[in-house]
Amino acid sequence: MAEARLSMESRKVELKRELTKIESYATIIGILVGSGIFVVTGKSGAIAGPSIPLAYLVLAPVVLVTAVAYSVYLSTPLGTRPGGEYLHISRTTRSLYLGFVTLWLKWLSYIGALVILSVSLAQYLKFFYPGMDQWFARVLPFGESLGRRYTGDPSLGEAVIATSALLFFFVFNLLGVKFYGWLQTVMVIVKCLAIVVLVVPGLFAIDWKNFSPLFPYGFWAHSTSDGDKGFMAVLAPLFFAYAGFESLAQTAGETKDSRTSLPMIFINGVLISMVMFFLMSLVAFGVVPHEELARSSFAMSDAAARYLPWWGGAVVTIGALMAFSTCLNATLFVPARILYVFGEDRILPQWLGRVSERFRTPWVSLVVNAVIALVLLWTKSFGYVLDIAIVGMFLVYAMHSASLMLLPFVRPALYQKARVRLNPALLVVLGLVSLASMIYLTVVTIGRDISRHQALPANERGLAIWQLLLVWVAIGTIFYAIARWEGRRSGFDYNRLLTEEWAQDKEEGK
């Protein structure tokens, strides 16, 4: 049996390393400077007023200390495979289940984000063609019936455009990682040019009176009849703009010289995005009063229309479309690698780890993710996924930071192989800052959700976020147990995954 297994491994089709540093920067900036800055920023003004630029700066150190954990882990032998948090936590704690549950939560977040991003992309297209719902109702088979059913969240036109966008990026991801990287880089360049058009002249059009008072709803979070208000209340939802920086870890199996390049790209990418967030929000709230910005569905485009010629709003809207597209492209790329490594490590069905011989992409996982996203889209079921996604993201970051604190002490041999090594005491401090921040954001988010549920009539209450989390973990646990049982029956060596694999310290192959 051992000889047969070795024979199978020798014939195994693996992912291909074709992503360069530029394409890696395009991945992290593409997914960070995405929908969050264009959608969340304006709406956040209703919670905290014009203090949003300051909020982005306050959140930046939290994101940076959280990113340190990824830089350290990616510089170890674990940085040559996709898997991210799953690999890092499971190899540190020697618990495949703990690593699995962490990334199982994150996988669901990505699937929900796929749907939300594709719908948001369609909604932004209405800037150019506001009558697209009626047009699709006229030209599609059964269009009138579909139009009556899909009147919003999403509407018919939004659902069709969202489906088309998902399928478009699915094809590019399927054709090979080089196609993905090329498309991502081109779109990021277009987006950055649009941001320059928005920011540079906008800095000279700022009316600083718009920032007074800086905290019109107060500093501390408090509940009102119009929802939560205050500077502290905006930090949790605004953190969504920084969400996704860890996606870069899933490119480790397809990036050239990943252990050397990815750790610095992580930190630099977060810093570049932080500057973009600050400048874009500074211009938006400096040009448009926060009350008006909060009511706008196209906040950045409306801000640009105040000081740019007639074409300025269209240019910025194109940049926003590129922001959604770069985020959507990367968000389709990442969860396929999650399912791929789950299948490869036999903690989910093995067929999820199949790689196309021609394109060297995890085609089965790509198909599974695309199908699930389309089902959620057309059944309008992605609201539940979004509820889990936000808290799941905080929990993933918290568990990953806790794992980093343990690494030098419980896995010193692995830590010594890291090319980015900090003093263990400093790692503990950074990890505690990140852990405490994520626990705070988790408690605040769950607490607000419980309060909202209690305010609803009993017959209108659905499952609370914490209940949805438990249900999703239970579902994953069942799949995990079945896969482990099948793996043990076939003689798969799980102990080797936790010890011998990273101990070999293999360099990145081709």
Order of alpha helices (4+ residues) and beta strands (2+ residues): alpha-alpha-alpha-alpha-alpha-alpha-alpha-alpha-alpha-alpha-beta-beta-alpha-alpha-alpha-alpha-alpha-alpha-alpha-alpha-alpha-alpha-alpha-alpha
